[in-house]
Amino acid sequence: MRIIGALAVGTVGIALLTGCGAPAPSTPSAPTTTPPAATTPAPAPSETTPAAPSGGSDISVEEFLQRVNRAEMKTYTVDMDMSTEVEGTPMTMTTSGSFDNSDPENPRSHMKMNVMGMEMEMILVDGDAFLKAAMLGDQWMKMDPKDAAELAGSSSVDMAQWTQDYGKNLESVEFVGDETLDGIAVSHYRLTMNPEALQDLGVDDASFEVTDAVVDVWLDGEGFTRQFAMDMKGEVPITMTTTMDNFNEPVTIEAPKDWVEMPK
């Protein structure tokens, strides 16, 4: 379960990498003075406004990050389908969730997961974590947030570290082309990740051999990630497709009214 949870955390980290962060580089303003004579060498093109690449062309990691509009992503929804194989056993997982990071000091989330037919639901709000699992009945249980993070496969509920790690471990980027996704114009990029950056999947005291990792990302005109797909090969092979929507739209995430303390 912790391995599966770690994968879910990792995919959200990739989404944060490609959908939010610092402001996008600004376009230089037009000159207000008379251009220099033709004999004067023209200035070199600005590195902050690279020309749009043609489909199927490689671009630098820096250029890709420049092309990502760092619009602030305060709220969003996620839907994910994933299949993997752990020690020879096929496993599938579906996840849907709402996230509210309007207050970075008090992130809120509500996630529903189905792992091989086992249903789980988790709410994080006001620093508290609540879990409901079909195998444990229909009662919400309040648990320590650190235990919830451990269950999810991560030692921290803060996604910032994931964002930084993925940004540092992009090896190459290819602009595949402009496409339409669910009626929305998007730009398709293919990211090759450093396999070693994924080999522990955020699980403490664990290591998995990863031989190749490629992520396809579809960005809309505002720079938000509308979809990303991951194909990771190695000891724990993974195929995954995740869609994101409802950026910065109102979302209500509240603690359950009736709950009991999680047994120690």
Residue pairs with C-beta under 8 A, 6 or more apart in sequence:
1 115
1 151
1 153
2 150
2 151
2 152
2 153
2 203
3 86
3 153
3 201
3 203
3 206
3 236
4 82
4 84
4 91
4 93
4 115
4 153
5 151
5 152
5 153
5 154
6 152
6 153
6 154
6 201
6 202
6 203
7 82
7 84
7 93
7 153
7 201
7 238
7 240
8 80
8 82
8 93
8 95
8 111
8 113
8 152
8 153
9 152
9 153
9 154
9 159
9 162
9 202
10 162
10 198
10 201
10 202
11 80
11 82
11 228
11 230
11 240
11 242
12 78
12 99
12 159
12 162
13 159
13 162
13 163
13 165
13 166
14 162
14 166
14 215
14 217
14 225
14 228
14 230
15 78
15 225
15 228
15 242
15 244
16 73
16 159
16 162
16 163
17 162
17 163
17 166
17 167
18 68
18 217
18 219
18 225
18 228
19 68
19 71
19 73
19 76
19 219
19 223
19 224
19 225
19 244
19 247
20 70
20 71
20 72
20 73
20 224
21 68
21 70
21 163
22 70
23 70
24 66
24 68
24 69
24 70
24 71
24 223
25 48
25 49
25 66
26 48
27 48
27 49
28 46
28 48
28 49
45 51
48 66
50 59
50 63
50 66
50 67
53 59
53 175
54 175
55 175
55 176
55 177
55 178
56 174
56 175
56 176
56 177
57 174
57 175
58 172
58 173
58 174
58 175
59 67
59 173
59 174
59 175
60 173
61 170
61 171
61 172
61 173
63 173
64 170
64 173
64 189
64 191
65 167
67 187
67 219
68 219
68 223
69 219
69 222
69 223
69 224
70 223
71 222
71 223
71 224
71 247
72 248
73 101
73 224
73 247
73 248
74 100
74 101
74 102
74 248
75 98
75 99
75 100
75 101
75 102
75 246
75 247
75 248
75 249
75 250
75 251
76 98
76 99
76 224
76 244
76 245
76 246
76 247
76 248
77 96
77 97
77 98
77 99
77 244
77 245
77 246
77 251
78 95
78 96
78 97
78 99
78 242
78 243
78 244
79 94
79 95
79 96
79 242
79 243
79 244
79 245
80 93
80 94
80 95
80 96
80 240
80 241
80 242
80 243
81 92
81 93
81 94
81 240
81 241
81 242
82 92
82 93
82 94
82 95
82 238
82 239
82 240
82 241
83 90
83 91
83 92
83 93
83 238
83 239
83 240
84 90
84 91
84 92
84 93
84 236
84 237
84 238
84 239
85 91
85 236
85 237
86 236
91 115
91 116
92 115
92 116
93 113
93 114
93 115
93 116
94 113
94 114
95 111
95 112
95 113
95 114
96 111
96 112
97 109
97 110
97 111
97 112
98 109
98 110
98 246
98 251
98 253
99 107
99 108
99 109
99 251
100 107
100 108
100 109
100 251
100 253
101 107
101 108
106 126
106 127
107 124
107 157
107 158
108 124
108 125
108 126
108 253
109 122
109 123
109 124
109 125
109 253
110 121
110 122
110 123
110 124
110 253
111 121
111 122
111 123
112 119
112 120
112 121
113 119
113 120
113 121
113 122
114 120
118 133
118 134
118 135
119 133
119 134
120 131
120 132
120 133
120 134
121 131
121 132
121 133
122 129
122 130
122 131
122 132
122 148
122 151
122 152
123 129
123 130
123 140
123 253
123 254
123 255
123 256
124 130
124 145
124 148
124 157
125 253
125 254
125 255
126 255
127 145
128 142
128 145
128 255
129 142
129 143
129 144
129 145
129 147
129 148
130 140
130 141
130 142
130 143
130 255
130 256
130 259
131 140
131 141
131 143
131 148
131 151
131 262
132 138
132 139
132 140
132 141
132 256
139 258
139 259
139 260
140 256
140 258
140 259
140 260
141 259
141 260
141 261
141 262
141 263
142 259
142 260
142 261
142 262
143 262
144 262
145 157
146 155
147 262
148 157
149 155
149 156
149 157
153 201
153 202
153 203
154 202
155 202
155 204
162 202
165 197
166 193
166 197
168 197
169 193
169 194
169 196
169 197
170 191
170 192
170 193
170 194
171 192
171 193
171 194
172 191
172 192
173 189
173 190
173 191
173 192
174 189
174 190
175 187
175 188
175 189
176 188
176 189
176 190
176 216
177 187
177 188
178 185
178 186
178 187
178 188
179 185
179 186
179 187
179 188
179 218
180 186
181 218
181 226
181 227
182 226
184 220
184 226
185 220
185 221
186 218
186 219
186 220
186 226
186 227
187 218
187 219
188 216
188 217
188 218
189 216
189 217
189 218
189 219
190 214
190 215
190 216
190 217
191 214
191 215
191 216
191 217
192 213
192 214
193 213
193 214
193 215
194 213
195 210
195 211
195 212
195 213
195 234
196 210
198 210
198 213
198 232
199 207
199 208
199 209
199 210
199 234
200 206
200 207
200 208
201 208
201 236
208 234
208 235
208 236
209 234
209 235
210 232
210 233
210 234
210 235
210 236
211 233
211 234
212 231
212 232
212 233
212 234
213 230
213 231
213 232
213 233
214 230
214 231
214 232
215 228
215 229
215 230
215 231
216 228
216 229
216 230
217 225
217 227
217 228
218 225
218 226
218 227
218 228
219 225
219 226
220 226
222 247
224 244
224 247
225 244
226 243
226 244
226 245
227 241
227 242
227 243
227 244
228 241
228 242
229 239
229 240
229 241
229 242
230 238
230 239
230 240
230 242
231 238
231 239
231 240
232 238
232 239
